[in-house]
Amino acid sequence: MWDKDDHFGRWVQFFCSLPLVFIGGAILYYSSKDPAHYSYQYQGDAAALGCFALGGRCLWYAVMGKNNVNRDEF
């Protein structure tokens, strides 16, 4: 499981990456839209960056089939 031949896992990662990327974009948009809440802008930017990073890793695995975020068991 979690290799290039795992088509089900790759589709799951693809469908999980789409909302993360869209949520990251929405957070980034709304955090930069209102400059009056400047102290919260950094938290919004960090949350958006986290969503982009996790969504990007999930999308990378869905497309390329390597470096899955769930491959390591702790």
C-alpha positions in Angstrom: 0.0 0.0 0.0 1.1 3.6 -0.6 3.1 3.0 -3.7 2.7 3.7 -7.4 0.3 0.8 -7.9 -2.1 1.9 -5.1 -4.7 3.6 -7.3 -7.4 3.8 -4.6 -5.0 5.6 -2.2 -3.9 8.0 -4.9 -7.5 8.9 -5.6 -8.2 9.5 -1.9 -5.2 11.7 -1.6 -6.3 13.7 -4.7 -9.8 14.3 -3.4 -8.4 15.3 0.0 -5.9 17.7 -1.5 -8.5 19.8 -3.4 -10.4 21.1 -0.3 -7.0 21.8 1.4 -5.8 23.9 -1.4 -9.1 25.8 -1.7 -9.3 26.4 2.1 -5.7 27.7 2.1 -6.6 30.1 -0.7 -9.7 31.3 1.1 -7.8 31.8 4.3 -5.1 33.7 2.5 -7.7 35.8 0.6 -9.6 36.8 3.7 -6.6 37.4 5.9 -5.2 39.9 3.4 -8.5 41.5 2.6 -9.0 43.3 5.9 -5.9 45.3 6.9 -7.6 46.5 10.1 -7.0 43.0 11.7 -3.3 43.2 11.1 -2.4 41.2 14.2 -4.4 38.2 12.9 -2.9 38.3 9.4 0.2 36.3 10.4 -1.9 33.6 11.9 -4.0 33.5 8.7 -0.9 33.4 6.6 0.5 30.5 8.6 -2.7 28.5 8.4 -2.9 29.1 4.7 0.7 28.0 4.2 0.0 24.9 6.2 -3.0 24.1 4.1 -1.0 24.7 0.9 1.8 22.5 2.2 -0.4 19.6 3.2 -2.6 19.9 0.1 0.5 20.1 -2.1 2.0 17.0 -0.6 -1.3 15.1 -1.1 -1.5 16.3 -4.6 2.1 15.4 -5.3 1.4 11.8 -4.2 -1.8 11.6 -6.2 0.0 12.7 -9.4 3.5 11.2 -9.0 2.8 8.2 -6.7 5.7 8.8 -4.4 6.4 10.5 -1.0 3.0 9.9 0.6 2.3 11.7 3.8 0.8 8.5 5.3 3.6 6.1 4.4 5.4 6.4 7.8 3.9 4.7 10.8 4.9 6.2 14.1 
